[in-house]
Amino acid sequence: MPISTRFTIWRPLATALAATAALLASFLAPATAQAQTAPRESRPVYSYEHAVREAVWVDTRLDGDGDGKSDRVAVDIVRPREPAQKGRKVPVIMDASPYYSCCGRGNESQLKTYDANGHVVQMPLFYDNYFVPRGYAFVGVDLAGTNRSDGCVDVGGRSDIQSAKAVVDWLNGRATAYTTRTGTHKTKADWTNGKTGMIGKSWDGTIANGVAATGVKGLKTIVPISAISTWYDYYFAQGAPLYDSGPDWLSDYVDSPDARAKCAAVQQKLVDQAPRTGDWTPLWTERDYVKDARKVKASVFLVHGMQDLNVRLQHVGPWWDALAKNGVQRKIWLSQTGHVDPFDFRRAQWVDTLHRWFDHELLGYDNGIDREPMADIERHPDQWVTSKSWPPRGTSATTLRPAKGSQQGVGTLGLTKAKGTEVFTDDPALSETDWAARIDTSTPDKAGFTTGTLTKDLRLSGPSEVTVTATPTTSTAHLSAVLVDLGPDTIRDYAAGGEGITTLTNRTCWGVGTTGDSACFKETRAKTTAVDYTVVSRGWADLGTYADARKGVPLTPGKAYTITLDLGATDHVVPAGHRLALIVAGTDKDLIDPPSTRPTLTIDLARTSARVPLVGGAAAFAHATKGARTAVPQEAGALDGVRAPRTAHRVPEGG
């Protein structure tokens, strides 16, 4: 189904919140302006050098490692000293992560470092440097089983989420914390008003999604960057496995040495309850945050790369739509990058926007961000457009239908239902780039269908669905469906090592630094490449899940099956002079694993179609294709695109 276009109205500020803003104005605004206007922006008026740095261990009330004691998670805090001295309370920005000691955060893979007293010296990323002087506390939480925390990593399950939720509870006076990992001296968060915003990329942002889905009181906003919304979709695409390992491998990857010694039972559970068959189990239900979107009270500022092949775009559409359905306040940025933080592709605008977002959501400042367009979309490298709502009003799912052409596997795409069949044989050595490069050539590994050359621009906005009726020759088969913009362009090179960015040697500074925690980070620039085609959206499935997306069954060779593949959300304009293509094929090399057999599949074109979210719907498609010239099939000369997708990621990591 297409993503809802509902535009949520922001909650009115309560009287108490307005009073808080007025109080903050007394110490954030210049004295001459105090009586004139309420503040619109927090200012760096507090000392970062003399900020309070402390560590506490919050009781999660779980015993994940089975040692007979309640697990405590380590919480490192950097907060301005002056407000507490004057009896004023501050809000919190929190990043809960498994990566603070094993792998690092950000483009420079920063780790936490500590002084002799165990207090954090370097807190990764710029959040503490920038926001603490502006009157926020920054809190870095080690997920259970990582760094200095007790417990076990359970990869998005109860332990992971409770690790962070318990901290939000403590910040709001509902949980217990101690000054040491094993001691009995309790401590309260009497320096905060409890208003918390969670942020993080990849696994960190996933935890923010999961905590928001508990409906915990005090969590006012989350900023999930390239984040997972349901863990099943990280490991499988409608039954087709994405990697050659499951969550047990990932748990072991980030476990602390202490956790590895204690968490064998948790590891085994991750093996037993996440079978490589792709069948849905209770383990995946526990790690599905979309189903609990109705509980979300926090606003959501979502950021994702439209070419992210690690945490793929399938994590955006259902989550965004569920939030809209439940009236959640939302904002979204969609870039042309892969798995990249906005600090590294749009730095100045990101820091400014994030600053205003937190000021609005946590300090209650009326700075106008709630009245700005909902979506920012990167249309070309470093060229952004906005959309008042997303997807924009007037977007509707339009059914496009494939038809045979003059050569096998080289067909047309339009509004008219056609008859006939196409045949291809799964070749696990080939990927979407191979198929697209030979779109106008008859090859045995794919079926491709293209519009004529467009006479008007055509905008896709949201997720697509491709319904395929296929007859396999073997008992197992995997399918891929790909939408492609055929035409020359210069795009971010998302398949290169930086996934669309190049890291430079010069640094710029964002906030205040100390000897042990610099606020200066390496600059980046867009890494671009000239291409003849751009993959717009992708989806995959095991044909054996045709009857039940949560359970696969063996196929009967020679029998026709109908299945609908969910393609990731996108926002892309196919310009006049280009063509839109649909490719149906088997294994997408390095993006899904191959089936146990190598089937040949016959596609029934009369029962195969694509539902594509077009701005302007079917009328826009008809207008854009009116008078379009039909492409002439080619026998030689491949189109140039990005390199083939890199070996599949197994770590939702931000470093």
Secondary structure, 3 states (H helix, E strand, C coil): CCCCCCCCCCCCCCHHHHHHHHHHHHHHCCHHHCCCCCCCCCCCCCCCCCCEEEEEEEECCCCCCCCCCCCEEEEEEEECHHHHHCCCCEEEEEEEECCCCCCCECCCCECCEECCCCCEEECCCCHHHHHHHHCCEEEEEECCCCCCCCCCCCCCCHHHHHHHHHHHHHHCCCCCEECCCCCCCEECCCCEEEEEEEEEECHHHHHHHHHHCCCCCCEEEEEEECCCCECHHHHEECCEECCCCCHHHHHHHHCCHHHHHHCHHHHHHHHHCCCCCCCCCHHHHHCECHHHHHHCCCEEEEEEECCCCCCCHHHCHHHHHHHHHCCCCEEEEEECCCCCCHHHCCHHHHHHHHHHHHHHHHHCCCCCHHHCCCEEEEEECCEEEEECCCCCCCEEEEEEEEEEEEECCEEEEECCCCCCEEEEECCCCCCHHHHHHCCCCCCCCEEEEECCECCCCEEEEEEEEEEEEEEECCCCCEEEEEEEEEEEEEEECCCCCCCCEEEEEEEEECCCCECCECCEEEEEEECEEEEEEEEEEEEEEEHHHCCCCCCCCCCCCCCCEEEEEEEEEEEEEECCCCEEEEEEECCCCCCCCCCCCCCEEEEEHHHCEEEEEEECHHHHHHHHHCCCECCCCCCCCCCCCCCCCCCCCCCCCCC
